[in-house]
Amino acid sequence: MVLDDLGAENSTDWAKEKIYEVIDSRYRDKKPIIITTNLSLEQLKVKMAGDDGVYRTYDRIIEMCTPLEIKGKARRVETAKSKQQLLKELLGG
């Protein structure tokens, strides 16, 4: 299973509970999971905290996953710059 862009979802109680259920189910069944996020580990920890301040979800993620930071230019920003340049050329500017 792949959870893409974890932390970008709305921080509703319902969303937090569903994310916890999915991650906990994978954890208990010892099934693999890949998680992508734009958040730092500390930001993710804060985002995943329950209303009681306990980091159940984050703790499971850290145990199950090996954090790997990917650095580089934002692909979407570079694509937008290319499109803007093309538009300037097409408009004669």
The first five atom37 places (N, CA, C, CB, O) and aatype in JSON, in Angstrom:
{
  "aatype": [12, 19, 10, 3, 3, 10, 7, 0, 6, 2, 15, 16, 3, 17, 0, 11, 6, 11, 9, 18, 6, 19, 9, 3, 15, 1, 18, 1, 3, 11, 11, 14, 9, 9, 9, 16, 16, 2, 10, 15, 10, 6, 5, 10, 11, 19, 11, 12, 0, 7, 3, 3, 7, 19, 18, 1, 16, 18, 3, 1, 9, 9, 6, 12, 4, 16, 14, 10, 6, 9, 11, 7, 11, 0, 1, 1, 19, 6, 16, 0, 11, 15, 11, 5, 5, 10, 10, 11, 6, 10, 10, 7, 7],
  "atom_mask": [
    [1, 1, 1, 1, 1],
    [1, 1, 1, 1, 1],
    [1, 1, 1, 1, 1],
    [1, 1, 1, 1, 1],
    [1, 1, 1, 1, 1],
    [1, 1, 1, 1, 1],
    [1, 1, 1, 0, 1],
    [1, 1, 1, 1, 1],
    [1, 1, 1, 1, 1],
    [1, 1, 1, 1, 1],
    [1, 1, 1, 1, 1],
    [1, 1, 1, 1, 1],
    [1, 1, 1, 1, 1],
    [1, 1, 1, 1, 1],
    [1, 1, 1, 1, 1],
    [1, 1, 1, 1, 1],
    [1, 1, 1, 1, 1],
    [1, 1, 1, 1, 1],
    [1, 1, 1, 1, 1],
    [1, 1, 1, 1, 1],
    [1, 1, 1, 1, 1],
    [1, 1, 1, 1, 1],
    [1, 1, 1, 1, 1],
    [1, 1, 1, 1, 1],
    [1, 1, 1, 1, 1],
    [1, 1, 1, 1, 1],
    [1, 1, 1, 1, 1],
    [1, 1, 1, 1, 1],
    [1, 1, 1, 1, 1],
    [1, 1, 1, 1, 1],
    [1, 1, 1, 1, 1],
    [1, 1, 1, 1, 1],
    [1, 1, 1, 1, 1],
    [1, 1, 1, 1, 1],
    [1, 1, 1, 1, 1],
    [1, 1, 1, 1, 1],
    [1, 1, 1, 1, 1],
    [1, 1, 1, 1, 1],
    [1, 1, 1, 1, 1],
    [1, 1, 1, 1, 1],
    [1, 1, 1, 1, 1],
    [1, 1, 1, 1, 1],
    [1, 1, 1, 1, 1],
    [1, 1, 1, 1, 1],
    [1, 1, 1, 1, 1],
    [1, 1, 1, 1, 1],
    [1, 1, 1, 1, 1],
    [1, 1, 1, 1, 1],
    [1, 1, 1, 1, 1],
    [1, 1, 1, 0, 1],
    [1, 1, 1, 1, 1],
    [1, 1, 1, 1, 1],
    [1, 1, 1, 0, 1],
    [1, 1, 1, 1, 1],
    [1, 1, 1, 1, 1],
    [1, 1, 1, 1, 1],
    [1, 1, 1, 1, 1],
    [1, 1, 1, 1, 1],
    [1, 1, 1, 1, 1],
    [1, 1, 1, 1, 1],
    [1, 1, 1, 1, 1],
    [1, 1, 1, 1, 1],
    [1, 1, 1, 1, 1],
    [1, 1, 1, 1, 1],
    [1, 1, 1, 1, 1],
    [1, 1, 1, 1, 1],
    [1, 1, 1, 1, 1],
    [1, 1, 1, 1, 1],
    [1, 1, 1, 1, 1],
    [1, 1, 1, 1, 1],
    [1, 1, 1, 1, 1],
    [1, 1, 1, 0, 1],
    [1, 1, 1, 1, 1],
    [1, 1, 1, 1, 1],
    [1, 1, 1, 1, 1],
    [1, 1, 1, 1, 1],
    [1, 1, 1, 1, 1],
    [1, 1, 1, 1, 1],
    [1, 1, 1, 1, 1],
    [1, 1, 1, 1, 1],
    [1, 1, 1, 1, 1],
    [1, 1, 1, 1, 1],
    [1, 1, 1, 1, 1],
    [1, 1, 1, 1, 1],
    [1, 1, 1, 1, 1],
    [1, 1, 1, 1, 1],
    [1, 1, 1, 1, 1],
    [1, 1, 1, 1, 1],
    [1, 1, 1, 1, 1],
    [1, 1, 1, 1, 1],
    [1, 1, 1, 1, 1],
    [1, 1, 1, 0, 1],
    [1, 1, 1, 0, 1]
  ],
  "atom_positions": [
    [[0.84, -1.17, 0.0], [0.0, 0.0, 0.0], [0.88, 1.24, 0.0], [-0.95, 0.0, 1.21], [1.95, 1.26, 0.62]],
    [[0.43, 2.25, -0.7], [1.12, 3.53, -0.74], [0.15, 4.62, -0.26], [1.67, 3.84, -2.17], [-0.94, 4.77, -0.81]],
    [[0.56, 5.37, 0.75], [-0.17, 6.55, 1.18], [0.6, 7.75, 0.65], [-0.34, 6.61, 2.75], [1.71, 8.04, 1.09]],
    [[0.01, 8.45, -0.3], [0.69, 9.56, -0.94], [0.32, 10.88, -0.28], [0.35, 9.61, -2.44], [-0.85, 11.15, -0.03]],
    [[1.32, 11.69, 0.0], [1.17, 13.04, 0.53], [0.45, 13.06, 1.88], [0.41, 13.89, -0.45], [-0.44, 13.88, 2.11]],
    [[0.86, 12.17, 2.77], [0.3, 12.13, 4.12], [0.53, 13.47, 4.8], [0.92, 10.97, 4.95], [1.63, 14.03, 4.74]],
    [[-0.49, 13.98, 5.43], [-0.41, 15.27, 6.1], [-1.08, 16.38, 5.32], [0.0, 0.0, 0.0], [-1.3, 17.47, 5.84]],
    [[-1.41, 16.11, 4.05], [-2.09, 17.12, 3.23], [-3.6, 17.08, 3.41], [-1.73, 16.92, 1.75], [-4.31, 17.98, 2.98]],
    [[-4.1, 16.02, 4.06], [-5.54, 15.87, 4.26], [-6.04, 16.84, 5.32], [-5.87, 14.43, 4.66], [-5.27, 17.41, 6.09]],
    [[-7.35, 17.01, 5.35], [-7.96, 17.84, 6.4], [-7.71, 17.2, 7.76], [-9.48, 18.03, 6.14], [-7.73, 15.98, 7.89]],
    [[-7.48, 18.02, 8.75], [-7.19, 17.51, 10.1], [-8.46, 17.32, 10.91], [-6.24, 18.46, 10.83], [-8.57, 17.81, 12.03]],
    [[-9.42, 16.63, 10.33], [-10.64, 16.36, 11.08], [-10.43, 15.12, 11.93], [-11.85, 16.17, 10.12], [-9.54, 14.31, 11.67]],
    [[-11.25, 14.98, 12.96], [-11.17, 13.79, 13.8], [-11.41, 12.53, 12.96], [-12.18, 13.86, 14.96], [-10.75, 11.51, 13.16]],
    [[-12.36, 12.61, 12.03], [-12.69, 11.47, 11.18], [-11.47, 11.07, 10.33], [-13.89, 11.81, 10.27], [-11.14, 9.89, 10.24]],
    [[-10.82, 12.05, 9.72], [-9.65, 11.76, 8.87], [-8.52, 11.15, 9.71], [-9.15, 13.05, 8.16], [-7.9, 10.16, 9.29]],
    [[-8.25, 11.71, 10.87], [-7.19, 11.18, 11.74], [-7.49, 9.74, 12.14], [-7.03, 12.05, 13.0], [-6.6, 8.9, 12.17]],
    [[-8.77, 9.46, 12.46], [-9.15, 8.11, 12.87], [-8.99, 7.12, 11.72], [-10.59, 8.09, 13.37], [-8.5, 6.01, 11.92]],
    [[-9.39, 7.51, 10.52], [-9.26, 6.62, 9.37], [-7.8, 6.34, 9.03], [-9.97, 7.22, 8.15], [-7.44, 5.21, 8.72]],
    [[-6.97, 7.36, 9.1], [-5.53, 7.17, 8.85], [-4.95, 6.23, 9.9], [-4.77, 8.55, 8.86], [-4.17, 5.33, 9.57]],
    [[-5.33, 6.44, 11.15], [-4.85, 5.55, 12.21], [-5.3, 4.12, 11.95], [-5.37, 6.03, 13.58], [-4.5, 3.19, 12.08]],
    [[-6.56, 3.93, 11.58], [-7.08, 2.58, 11.33], [-6.31, 1.88, 10.21], [-8.57, 2.64, 10.98], [-5.97, 0.7, 10.33]],
    [[-6.04, 2.6, 9.14], [-5.3, 2.01, 8.02], [-3.89, 1.63, 8.45], [-5.25, 2.99, 6.82], [-3.44, 0.51, 8.21]],
    [[-3.19, 2.56, 9.08], [-1.81, 2.31, 9.49], [-1.75, 1.23, 10.56], [-1.16, 3.6, 10.0], [-0.88, 0.36, 10.51]],
    [[-2.65, 1.27, 11.52], [-2.66, 0.26, 12.58], [-2.96, -1.13, 12.01], [-3.69, 0.63, 13.65], [-2.37, -2.12, 12.44]],
    [[-3.87, -1.21, 11.07], [-4.19, -2.49, 10.44], [-2.98, -3.07, 9.73], [-5.35, -2.33, 9.45], [-2.69, -4.26, 9.87]],
    [[-2.27, -2.24, 8.98], [-1.04, -2.7, 8.3], [0.01, -3.11, 9.33], [-0.48, -1.58, 7.38], [0.71, -4.11, 9.15]],
    [[0.11, -2.34, 10.39], [1.07, -2.62, 11.46], [0.8, -3.98, 12.11], [1.02, -1.5, 12.53], [1.7, -4.81, 12.24]],
    [[-0.43, -4.19, 12.5], [-0.8, -5.44, 13.18], [-0.65, -6.66, 12.27], [-2.23, -5.35, 13.68], [-0.27, -7.74, 12.72]],
    [[-0.96, -6.47, 10.97], [-0.86, -7.58, 10.02], [0.55, -7.74, 9.45], [-1.84, -7.36, 8.88], [0.81, -8.62, 8.64]],
    [[1.47, -6.87, 9.9], [2.86, -6.89, 9.44], [2.95, -6.79, 7.91], [3.57, -8.17, 9.91], [3.75, -7.47, 7.26]],
    [[2.11, -5.92, 7.37], [2.1, -5.68, 5.93], [2.88, -4.41, 5.63], [0.64, -5.58, 5.38], [2.89, -3.48, 6.43]],
    [[3.53, -4.37, 4.48], [4.33, -3.19, 4.14], [3.48, -1.97, 3.79], [5.25, -3.51, 2.97], [2.31, -2.09, 3.41]],
    [[4.09, -0.83, 3.93], [3.43, 0.43, 3.58], [4.52, 1.42, 3.16], [2.58, 0.99, 4.77], [5.59, 1.48, 3.77]],
    [[4.22, 2.19, 2.15], [5.1, 3.28, 1.7], [4.31, 4.56, 1.9], [5.56, 3.11, 0.19], [3.16, 4.67, 1.49]],
    [[4.94, 5.53, 2.53], [4.29, 6.8, 2.81], [5.13, 7.93, 2.24], [4.07, 6.99, 4.34], [6.33, 8.0, 2.47]],
    [[4.48, 8.81, 1.49], [5.16, 10.02, 1.04], [4.53, 11.21, 1.76], [5.07, 10.19, -0.52], [3.34, 11.2, 2.09]],
    [[5.33, 12.22, 1.99], [4.85, 13.44, 2.64], [5.8, 14.58, 2.31], [4.73, 13.25, 4.18], [6.97, 14.36, 2.02]],
    [[5.29, 15.77, 2.35], [6.13, 16.96, 2.2], [6.51, 17.53, 3.56], [5.41, 18.03, 1.36], [7.2, 18.55, 3.64]],
    [[6.08, 16.87, 4.61], [6.34, 17.34, 5.96], [7.66, 16.78, 6.49], [5.19, 16.96, 6.89], [8.09, 15.7, 6.1]],
    [[8.29, 17.53, 7.38], [9.45, 17.01, 8.1], [8.93, 15.98, 9.1], [10.26, 18.17, 8.83], [7.73, 15.89, 9.35]],
    [[9.84, 15.2, 9.68], [9.42, 14.21, 10.68], [8.73, 14.87, 11.87], [10.62, 13.4, 11.16], [7.73, 14.36, 12.38]],
    [[9.25, 16.01, 12.3], [8.64, 16.71, 13.43], [7.25, 17.24, 13.07], [9.54, 17.87, 13.9], [6.32, 17.14, 13.86]],
    [[7.11, 17.8, 11.87], [5.8, 18.28, 11.42], [4.8, 17.13, 11.32], [5.93, 18.99, 10.06], [3.64, 17.27, 11.7]],
    [[5.25, 15.99, 10.81], [4.38, 14.82, 10.7], [3.96, 14.34, 12.08], [5.09, 13.69, 9.92], [2.8, 13.97, 12.29]],
    [[4.88, 14.34, 13.01], [4.58, 13.92, 14.39], [3.47, 14.78, 14.97], [5.85, 14.0, 15.27], [2.52, 14.27, 15.56]],
    [[3.6, 16.08, 14.82], [2.6, 17.01, 15.34], [1.26, 16.79, 14.64], [3.06, 18.48, 15.16], [0.21, 16.76, 15.28]],
    [[1.3, 16.64, 13.32], [0.08, 16.46, 12.53], [-0.65, 15.18, 12.91], [0.42, 16.44, 11.04], [-1.88, 15.15, 12.92]],
    [[0.09, 14.12, 13.23], [-0.51, 12.82, 13.52], [-0.93, 12.67, 14.99], [0.46, 11.72, 13.17], [-1.52, 11.65, 15.35]],
    [[-0.63, 13.66, 15.82], [-0.98, 13.56, 17.24], [-2.49, 13.5, 17.42], [-0.4, 14.74, 18.03], [-3.23, 14.2, 16.73]],
    [[-2.92, 12.66, 18.34], [-4.33, 12.6, 18.67], [-4.73, 13.79, 19.53], [0.0, 0.0, 0.0], [-3.88, 14.57, 19.96]],
    [[-6.02, 13.9, 19.77], [-6.51, 14.99, 20.62], [-5.94, 14.89, 22.04], [-8.04, 14.97, 20.67], [-5.88, 15.88, 22.76]],
    [[-5.53, 13.67, 22.42], [-4.96, 13.47, 23.74], [-3.46, 13.74, 23.77], [-5.24, 12.05, 24.21], [-2.82, 13.58, 24.81]],
    [[-2.89, 14.15, 22.63], [-1.47, 14.46, 22.56], [-0.57, 13.24, 22.42], [0.0, 0.0, 0.0], [0.65, 13.36, 22.51]],
    [[-1.17, 12.07, 22.21], [-0.41, 10.83, 22.07], [-0.13, 10.59, 20.59], [-1.18, 9.63, 22.7], [-0.98, 10.85, 19.73]],
    [[1.06, 10.1, 20.3], [1.53, 9.95, 18.92], [1.41, 8.51, 18.43], [2.98, 10.42, 18.82], [2.37, 7.97, 17.86]],
    [[0.25, 7.87, 18.62], [0.07, 6.47, 18.23], [0.37, 6.24, 16.76], [-1.35, 6.02, 18.54], [1.12, 5.33, 16.41]],
    [[-0.21, 7.06, 15.92], [-0.03, 6.89, 14.48], [1.42, 7.11, 14.09], [-0.95, 7.85, 13.7], [2.0, 6.3, 13.36]],
    [[2.0, 8.19, 14.56], [3.39, 8.5, 14.24], [4.33, 7.4, 14.71], [3.79, 9.83, 14.87], [5.25, 7.02, 13.98]],
    [[4.11, 6.89, 15.9], [4.97, 5.82, 16.44], [4.94, 4.59, 15.54], [4.52, 5.45, 17.86], [5.98, 3.97, 15.31]],
    [[3.77, 4.24, 15.04], [3.66, 3.09, 14.15], [4.37, 3.36, 12.83], [2.19, 2.73, 13.9], [5.05, 2.48, 12.29]],
    [[4.2, 4.56, 12.31], [4.86, 4.92, 11.05], [6.37, 4.8, 11.2], [4.48, 6.36, 10.61], [7.04, 4.2, 10.35]],
    [[6.92, 5.35, 12.26], [8.37, 5.35, 12.46], [8.9, 3.93, 12.63], [8.73, 6.19, 13.69], [9.99, 3.62, 12.16]],
    [[8.13, 3.07, 13.3], [8.58, 1.69, 13.46], [8.5, 0.92, 12.14], [7.73, 0.98, 14.52], [9.36, 0.08, 11.86]],
    [[7.49, 1.19, 11.34], [7.26, 0.44, 10.1], [8.11, 0.94, 8.93], [5.81, 0.51, 9.73], [8.47, 0.15, 8.05]],
    [[8.42, 2.2, 8.91], [9.04, 2.83, 7.74], [10.43, 3.38, 8.07], [8.14, 3.96, 7.2], [10.68, 3.82, 9.19]],
    [[11.3, 3.34, 7.11], [12.6, 3.96, 7.23], [12.53, 5.32, 6.55], [13.73, 3.06, 6.61], [12.35, 5.38, 5.33]],
    [[12.68, 6.41, 7.3], [12.59, 7.73, 6.68], [13.71, 7.94, 5.66], [12.65, 8.82, 7.75], [14.87, 7.59, 5.89]],
    [[13.34, 8.5, 4.54], [14.28, 8.79, 3.47], [13.93, 10.16, 2.91], [14.24, 7.69, 2.34], [12.86, 10.35, 2.34]],
    [[14.84, 11.11, 3.07], [14.59, 12.47, 2.6], [15.1, 12.61, 1.17], [15.27, 13.52, 3.53], [16.25, 12.29, 0.87]],
    [[14.23, 13.08, 0.31], [14.58, 13.31, -1.09], [14.66, 14.82, -1.29], [13.53, 12.65, -2.08], [13.69, 15.55, -1.07]],
    [[15.81, 15.28, -1.7], [15.99, 16.72, -1.94], [16.1, 16.98, -3.42], [17.24, 17.25, -1.2], [16.54, 16.12, -4.19]],
    [[15.71, 18.14, -3.8], [15.8, 18.53, -5.2], [14.81, 19.64, -5.49], [0.0, 0.0, 0.0], [14.07, 20.09, -4.61]],
    [[14.82, 20.07, -6.71], [13.9, 21.12, -7.13], [12.5, 20.55, -7.25], [14.35, 21.75, -8.46], [12.31, 19.39, -7.63]],
    [[11.53, 21.38, -6.93], [10.14, 20.98, -7.04], [9.79, 20.84, -8.53], [9.2, 22.0, -6.34], [9.9, 21.79, -9.29]],
    [[9.37, 19.65, -8.92], [9.05, 19.36, -10.32], [7.94, 20.27, -10.84], [8.64, 17.89, -10.47], [8.02, 20.76, -11.96]],
    [[6.93, 20.49, -10.05], [5.8, 21.32, -10.5], [6.22, 22.76, -10.73], [4.66, 21.27, -9.47], [5.74, 23.41, -11.65]],
    [[7.1, 23.26, -9.89], [7.59, 24.64, -10.05], [8.39, 24.75, -11.34], [8.46, 25.06, -8.84], [8.23, 25.71, -12.09]],
    [[9.24, 23.77, -11.6], [10.04, 23.79, -12.83], [9.15, 23.69, -14.07], [11.07, 22.64, -12.83], [9.4, 24.36, -15.06]],
    [[8.12, 22.86, -14.01], [7.18, 22.72, -15.13], [6.45, 24.04, -15.37], [6.17, 21.59, -14.86], [6.27, 24.45, -16.51]],
    [[6.04, 24.7, -14.3], [5.34, 25.98, -14.43], [6.24, 27.03, -15.06], [4.85, 26.46, -13.06], [5.79, 27.82, -15.9]],
    [[7.51, 27.06, -14.66], [8.45, 28.01, -15.25], [8.61, 27.77, -16.74], [9.81, 27.93, -14.55], [8.66, 28.71, -17.53]],
    [[8.69, 26.51, -17.14], [8.82, 26.17, -18.56], [7.59, 26.63, -19.34], [9.02, 24.66, -18.74], [7.72, 27.16, -20.44]],
    [[6.41, 26.42, -18.77], [5.17, 26.83, -19.43], [5.09, 28.35, -19.55], [3.96, 26.3, -18.66], [4.64, 28.88, -20.57]],
    [[5.52, 29.05, -18.5], [5.51, 30.52, -18.55], [6.46, 31.03, -19.62], [5.89, 31.11, -17.17], [6.14, 31.98, -20.34]],
    [[7.62, 30.4, -19.74], [8.58, 30.81, -20.76], [8.02, 30.57, -22.15], [9.9, 30.05, -20.59], [8.16, 31.42, -23.03]],
    [[7.39, 29.42, -22.37], [6.78, 29.1, -23.65], [5.68, 30.09, -23.99], [6.22, 27.69, -23.63], [5.58, 30.52, -25.14]],
    [[4.87, 30.46, -23.02], [3.8, 31.42, -23.24], [4.38, 32.78, -23.63], [2.93, 31.55, -21.99], [3.85, 33.43, -24.53]],
    [[5.45, 33.21, -22.97], [6.09, 34.49, -23.33], [6.57, 34.46, -24.76], [7.26, 34.81, -22.39], [6.41, 35.43, -25.5]],
    [[7.17, 33.34, -25.16], [7.68, 33.2, -26.53], [6.53, 33.23, -27.53], [8.49, 31.9, -26.68], [6.64, 33.87, -28.58]],
    [[5.44, 32.55, -27.22], [4.29, 32.52, -28.12], [3.63, 33.88, -28.26], [3.28, 31.52, -27.63], [3.1, 34.21, -29.32]],
    [[3.65, 34.66, -27.21], [3.04, 35.99, -27.22], [4.01, 37.06, -27.7], [2.53, 36.33, -25.85], [3.67, 38.25, -27.71]],
    [[5.2, 36.65, -28.09], [6.16, 37.58, -28.66], [6.87, 38.44, -27.63], [0.0, 0.0, 0.0], [7.32, 39.55, -27.93]],
    [[6.95, 37.93, -26.43], [7.57, 38.74, -25.36], [8.81, 38.2, -24.92], [0.0, 0.0, 0.0], [9.45, 38.76, -24.03]]
  ]
}
